[in-house]
Amino acid sequence: MIKTSEKRTKKLHIGLSCTAMALLASPAMAHDGMHAAGLLAGLLHPLSGADHLLAMVAVGLWAAAQNPRARRWLPALFPLAMLLGALAAAGGVALAGMEGLIGLSVVALGMLTVFSVRMPAWAGGLLLAAFALAHGQAHGLEIPADGSTLAYFLGFSAATAMLHLAGMLAARHAGQLASRAAGLGIALAGTWMMLA
């Protein structure tokens, strides 16, 4: 009985810590155009702004609450759709309202996590694909001129997948209460970023 209470307290502390980090996150977007070249630029880009970082962790947190089949393919779908958005941007095709959709993705993914929303796999896939296209557009617009575009694309895809995995592992080890607390922090941080 005491061990169970200690575990719950520890999980709550982890969730509150995640929430605090999300709330203290800088409102600066990841799309400032100042990065290294090639693979390193791609790896660093998703980690350099709160919007992408929080949304990608939230994808993992939310996916962890889905049924086992969706849990496997939803986080894999995001980087693929993100690549399509990046390729479109690199080809000159612009997505209207990209930054607004990115901000909305942070809030929505946080709220989906807070309420452990389960939806049909096709609906969850469409929602993630829309958000991923916007994030991919932002990455595609920031391709460094002095590096390999392919390496850059591989880098941001790998970093995104790692952030999804981090969210899934955090949900698995911290538990539902901590995941929901982190989701709330992410949604609040997203709201603050959109209003800032």
C-alpha positions as CSV (number, residue, x, y, z in Angstrom):
1,M,0.0,0.0,0.0
2,I,2.8,2.4,0.9
3,K,4.8,1.5,-2.2
4,T,1.7,2.2,-4.4
5,S,1.3,5.7,-2.8
6,E,5.0,6.4,-3.3
7,K,4.8,5.4,-6.9
8,R,1.8,7.7,-7.5
9,T,3.5,10.6,-5.8
10,K,6.6,10.0,-7.9
11,K,4.5,9.9,-11.1
12,L,2.7,13.1,-10.1
13,H,6.0,14.8,-9.5
14,I,7.3,13.7,-12.9
15,G,4.1,15.0,-14.5
16,L,4.3,18.3,-12.7
17,S,7.9,18.7,-13.7
18,C,7.0,18.1,-17.3
19,T,4.2,20.7,-17.0
20,A,6.5,23.2,-15.5
21,M,9.1,22.7,-18.2
22,A,6.4,23.1,-20.8
23,L,5.1,26.3,-19.2
24,L,8.6,27.8,-19.0
25,A,9.3,27.0,-22.6
26,S,10.3,29.9,-24.8
27,P,7.7,31.2,-27.2
28,A,10.3,31.4,-29.9
29,M,9.3,29.2,-32.8
30,A,11.7,26.7,-34.3
31,H,11.6,28.4,-37.6
32,D,14.2,31.2,-37.3
33,G,16.4,30.2,-40.2
34,M,19.6,30.1,-38.2
35,H,21.0,26.6,-38.1
36,A,24.0,24.5,-39.0
37,A,24.2,22.6,-42.3
38,G,23.0,19.1,-43.5
39,L,22.4,16.3,-41.0
40,L,23.3,18.4,-38.0
41,A,20.9,21.1,-39.0
42,G,18.1,18.6,-39.5
43,L,18.8,17.0,-36.1
44,L,18.9,20.3,-34.3
45,H,16.0,22.0,-36.0
46,P,13.2,20.1,-34.2
47,L,15.0,20.6,-30.9
48,S,15.5,24.4,-31.2
49,G,12.0,25.6,-30.8
50,A,9.3,24.9,-28.2
51,D,6.5,24.5,-30.8
52,H,8.0,21.5,-32.5
53,L,9.5,20.0,-29.4
54,L,6.3,20.1,-27.5
55,A,4.1,18.9,-30.3
56,M,6.4,15.9,-31.1
57,V,6.5,14.8,-27.4
58,A,2.7,15.2,-27.3
59,V,2.3,12.9,-30.3
60,G,4.2,10.2,-28.4
61,L,2.2,10.8,-25.2
62,W,-1.1,10.7,-27.1
63,A,-0.1,7.7,-29.2
64,A,0.8,5.7,-26.0
65,A,-2.9,5.9,-25.0
66,Q,-4.2,4.5,-28.3
67,N,-4.9,0.8,-29.1
68,P,-1.7,-1.3,-29.8
69,R,-2.0,-1.2,-33.5
70,A,-2.5,2.6,-33.7
71,R,0.2,3.0,-31.1
72,R,2.7,1.6,-33.6
73,W,1.7,3.4,-36.8
74,L,0.5,6.9,-35.7
75,P,4.0,8.0,-34.6
76,A,5.5,6.6,-37.8
77,L,2.9,8.4,-39.9
78,F,3.9,11.8,-38.6
79,P,7.5,11.9,-39.9
80,L,6.3,10.6,-43.3
81,A,3.6,13.3,-43.7
82,M,6.1,15.8,-42.4
83,L,8.5,14.9,-45.2
84,L,5.7,15.5,-47.7
85,G,5.2,18.9,-46.3
86,A,8.9,19.7,-46.4
87,L,9.2,18.5,-50.0
88,A,6.2,20.6,-51.0
89,A,7.8,23.7,-49.3
90,A,11.1,23.0,-51.0
91,G,9.2,22.8,-54.3
92,G,7.6,26.2,-53.7
93,V,4.2,25.0,-52.6
94,A,3.1,27.0,-49.6
95,L,0.5,25.9,-47.0
96,A,-1.7,28.9,-46.0
97,G,-1.8,29.5,-42.2
98,M,1.2,27.2,-41.5
99,E,2.3,28.9,-38.3
100,G,-1.2,29.0,-36.9
101,L,-1.7,25.3,-37.7
102,I,1.6,24.5,-35.9
103,G,0.5,26.5,-32.8
104,L,-2.9,24.7,-33.0
105,S,-1.1,21.3,-33.2
106,V,0.6,22.0,-29.8
107,V,-2.7,22.9,-28.1
108,A,-4.7,20.1,-29.7
109,L,-2.2,17.4,-29.1
110,G,-1.8,18.5,-25.5
111,M,-5.6,18.4,-25.0
112,L,-5.9,15.0,-26.7
113,T,-3.4,13.8,-24.2
114,V,-5.1,15.4,-21.2
115,F,-8.4,13.7,-22.0
116,S,-6.8,10.5,-23.4
117,V,-8.9,10.8,-26.5
118,R,-9.3,7.6,-28.5
119,M,-10.6,8.1,-32.0
120,P,-10.9,5.8,-35.0
121,A,-7.4,5.2,-36.5
122,W,-8.3,6.9,-39.8
123,A,-9.4,10.1,-38.0
124,G,-6.3,10.2,-35.8
125,G,-4.2,9.6,-38.8
126,L,-5.8,12.5,-40.8
127,L,-5.4,14.8,-37.8
128,L,-1.7,13.9,-37.4
129,A,-1.1,14.2,-41.1
130,A,-2.5,17.7,-41.2
131,F,-0.4,18.8,-38.3
132,A,2.7,17.0,-39.8
133,L,2.3,18.8,-43.2
134,A,2.4,22.1,-41.4
135,H,5.5,21.2,-39.3
136,G,7.1,19.8,-42.5
137,Q,6.4,23.0,-44.4
138,A,8.2,25.0,-41.7
139,H,11.2,22.6,-41.9
140,G,11.2,22.7,-45.7
141,L,11.3,26.5,-45.7
142,E,14.4,26.4,-43.5
143,I,16.6,24.2,-45.7
144,P,20.2,25.4,-45.1
145,A,21.8,26.7,-48.4
146,D,25.2,25.2,-47.5
147,G,24.3,21.6,-46.8
148,S,22.7,18.4,-48.2
149,T,18.9,18.7,-48.4
150,L,18.6,14.9,-48.1
151,A,20.8,14.9,-45.0
152,Y,18.8,17.7,-43.5
153,F,15.5,15.9,-44.2
154,L,16.9,12.7,-42.6
155,G,18.1,14.6,-39.6
156,F,14.8,16.3,-38.8
157,S,12.9,13.1,-39.4
158,A,15.2,11.2,-37.0
159,A,14.9,13.9,-34.4
160,T,11.1,13.9,-34.7
161,A,10.9,10.1,-34.3
162,M,13.1,10.3,-31.2
163,L,10.8,12.9,-29.7
164,H,7.8,10.7,-30.4
165,L,9.6,7.8,-28.7
166,A,10.5,10.0,-25.7
167,G,6.8,10.9,-25.3
168,M,5.8,7.2,-25.6
169,L,8.4,6.1,-23.1
170,A,7.5,8.9,-20.7
171,A,3.8,7.9,-20.9
172,R,4.7,4.3,-20.3
173,H,6.9,4.9,-17.3
174,A,5.2,7.9,-15.7
175,G,1.7,6.6,-16.0
176,Q,-1.6,8.2,-17.0
177,L,-1.8,10.9,-14.4
178,A,1.6,12.2,-15.2
179,S,0.9,12.0,-19.0
180,R,-2.3,14.0,-18.5
181,A,-0.4,16.6,-16.4
182,A,2.2,16.9,-19.1
183,G,-0.5,17.2,-21.8
184,L,-2.1,20.0,-19.9
185,G,1.3,21.8,-19.6
186,I,1.8,21.3,-23.4
187,A,-1.6,22.7,-24.2
188,L,-1.1,25.7,-21.9
189,A,2.3,26.4,-23.4
190,G,0.8,26.1,-26.9
191,T,-1.9,28.6,-26.0
192,W,0.7,31.0,-24.6
193,M,2.8,30.7,-27.7
194,M,-0.1,31.4,-30.0
195,L,-1.1,34.5,-27.9
196,A,2.5,35.8,-27.5
